[in-house]
Amino acid sequence: MPRASAAAAAQTAKDILTAASDLFSTHGFAAVSIDHIARQAGVTRGAVYHHYGSKLGLFSATAEQLQAKVAHTVVTEAEAAGHDAVAQLRAGCHAFLETITSESAARILLAEAPAVLGWSQWRQMDAENSVVHLREALKNAGTPRHLLEAATAQLSGAMNEAALWIVESSGAHHRDAAHQTLDLLIDAALS
């Protein structure tokens, strides 16, 4: 039997990743099996193992894809805010909160990933994506160099907690309150 073309293989990998993301966000890592993922993606178990090596490898790829997607949205929204560094910081932070709470990202990235991947790997993944942009935005907005790491860690942590709070409470007034409080935190970080 001929090997699949590169395009077909890439599509299979993408289908598996999409199925995994849907299942992990709905049921959590522990409740999802390779068989469930393969069935939802319309592929064999072997295809899942071929592309991702293991369930953990697939989860890691899912989390990395979501991290990159969130970071891309943050950067896009920040750049759309114009050239003012504070406006970019504010737009990026609000985009983070909206993006991470509007899809499967919150459960996978904030609830499952730290436990499944381990705290160190999760923090590294976060540092390579959204946190690097947050640090740069805070620096550009005038955060003193000696406070930059602390401000980045604390604002990032506050936004992660706010995202979990929004998802758990699911009320529009909670989302509005989180965004209003985020503005207060940004103002405080820059004063």
N, C-alpha and C positions, 0 to 999 in steps of 0.2 A: 504494500500500500504506500503511495507517495506521501511524503511529509507535507504538512500544511504549509502554505505560503507564509511569509513573514507577516503579511497583512492579516491573514486569518488567525495566526497565532496571537498577534497583538489584540485582535478583537476578542478572542477567547479569554485572554488575560484580563481585558477590560470588563467583559461580562462576569467573570468570576469575582472581580473586585467590587462590582456593583451589587451583585447578589450578597456578597459577604457584608458589605456596608449596610445593606437593608436589614439583613438578619441580625448582625451584631447590635445595631441600634435598636431593634425591636425586642430582641430576646436576651441580649448580653452574650459575652464570650462563652461562658460556661455552658449555656443551654443550646449552643449551636454546634452541630457536627459538620465534618467535611462532607458527609452524605447530603445533609440539608443544603449546603452551599452548592454542591455539584448539581443537585436536582433543580434548584432555583435558577442556576446559570445555564442549565440544559447541556451539561458536559459530564464527563466521567470523573470519578474520584482521581484517577490517574492524571487527568488534565490539571486538576487543582494542585496535586503534589508536584507535577512537572513545572508549573509556573511559579509556585510559592513555597515549595518544600515541605511545609507543615501548616497546621492551623495557626500556630504562633507566627510563622512567617507571613501568612495571609493577613492576620490581624495587624501586624506591624506595618505592612504595606497599606492597609486600609487607613490606619492612623496617620501615616506619613502623607497619604494623598489628601486626607481631610485637613491636616496641618497646613499643607501647601495651598490648598484652596482658601482657607481662612486668611492666610497671610497675603495671598494675591488680592483678595477682596479688600483687606485693610489698606494695602498699598494703593490700589486703584482709587478708593474713596479718599484717601489722604491727598493724593495727587490732584484729584478733581476739586479739592477745596481751595486751590490756588497756590500762591507763593508764600503766604503768611504761615510761618512755622507753627504758631499756636493753633491756627485754624486747621492745619494739617494734622496735628496731634489730636485735636478734639474729634475731627472727622474719622480718623483711623480708629480711635478708641470706641467711638459709637458704632462704627462698622463692625468691629470685632464683636461687640456685645450682640448686635443684631444677627450677624452671620452664624455665630456659634450657637445661638438659641433658636435659629429658624430651621435647622435641619437635624440630621442625625449626629452632628458634630458634638453636641454637649455630652450625650451619653458616652459616646466612644472616646472622645478626647479627655473629658474631665472626670468621668466616673470609672470607666473600664480600663483605659490605657495605663493609668498609674499602677493599678493592681496587676494587670496582665503583663505589662512590659517591665514593670519595676520602676521605682521612683527615679533612678539615675537615667535610664534610657528615656523615660517620659520627659524629664527636665531637659535633656540634651535635644530631643526632638523639638520641644517648645522653644528652646534657646536658638535653634537654627531657623526658626520660622517667625512667628509673631513677635517674640521677645526681641529679636534683633532689630526689628522695625520700630518697636516701642522705644527701645534704648536710643536709637538714632533720632526719633522724633522728639524725645525729651531733651536730648543734647541740643538739637537745633532750636528748640523752644527756649533754651537758656537755663536749663537745670545745671547748677554748679557741678563741675567735674567730680568733686569729692562726695557728692550726694547722688550721682547718676546711677550707680548700681543699686543702691538702696531704693531710690525712687522707682526704678524699673521693676524691681522685685515686688515692691509693695503695691504699685498700681496694677501690675499684672495679676498678682494674687487677688486683689480686690475685684478686678473684672472677672476672673474665673469664678470667684464666690458669687458674684452678682448673677453670672450666667446660670449657675446651678440653682440659685434662688428663684430666678425667673422661670426656669423649666419646672421646678417643683411646685411653684405657686400658680402658674399658668393664668394669671389674671392680667388684663391690660393695664390696670393701675399699678401693678408690680413692675411691669416693664417700664412704664413712664417714670415711676419713682426711682428705678435703677439708673435710668438715663439722667435724670435730674441730679442724683447723687454723684454720678460719674463726673458731671460738670463741676460739682463742688470739689471733688478730689483732684481733678486736673488743675483747677484754680489754686488749690492749696499746694499742690506739688510745684507750681510755678511761682509761688509768692515768696 
